[in-house]
Amino acid sequence: MSQGIELMLYGMGTVVLFLALLVVATTVMARFITRYFPEPEPPVQAALQRLHRQDKPAGDPNLVAVITAAVHQHRSNKQ
């Protein structure tokens, strides 16, 4: 019985040690990659900034008229 417990403790200790080493290695690699190979600024951010600086058009008046007519027809058909 004591040999079984001893073997279990050695096995569990080995697994815990391996997992701790794996966490440390992963953390070190992640810091190395982010330090020496930073991600460039995504082009979406630059495009969004340009978009917010532009004046927005009011919309197509024909499209507004068509949408208004469709909503009016839909509401009149429901009654």
N, C-alpha and C positions, 0 to 999 in steps of 0.2 A: 504494500500500500504506500509506503513512504517513497519507494522508487517511482511509482506512478505520479505522485504529487511533485516530486523533484523534476521529473521529465516534463510534466505539464508546465511548471514554472519556467524551466529553460525554454520551452517552446514559445510560451506566451511572451517571455522577455525578448526573445529573438524577433518576434513579430512586431512588438511595440518599438523596439530599437530600429527595425527596418522602416517602419512607417514614419517615425520621427526623422530619420535620415532622409526619407523621401520628401517630407514637407520642407525641410531645410534646403535640399537641393532644388526643389521647384521654386522656392522663394528667391534663392540666389540667382537662378537662371532668369526669372521674371524681371528682377531688378537690373540685371546685366542687359537684357534685351531692351527694356524701356530707357535705359541710360544711353546706350550706344546706337540704338536704332529707333529713334522716336517716330511716332506716326505723324505724317504731314497733316496740315489742317485740311479737313475735307472740303472739296469745292462747293458743297451744298451750302455751307455757312457763308461763303463769299457771295454766292448767288442770292441767298436770302437777304443779305445786307444790301445788295444792289437793288433788289426788288422793293424793299421797304423805302428806299430813297426816291424811287420814281413816283410820279403822280399817277393815281389809278384812274382809268377812264370811267365815265359815268355808266357806260353800257350801251348796247345797241338799242335804239328806240323801237325798231321793228321787233326785236326779240322780246322786249318788255310787253309790247302790244299783243303778240301771239300768246305769251304766257298768261296775260290777263284775260284774254278771250277764252283760253282753255279752262282756266279756273272758274270763270263765270258760267261756261257751259256745263262743267262738271257739277257745280252747285245747283244749277237750275234742273238738271236731270235727276238729282237725288230727291227733290221735293215731290 
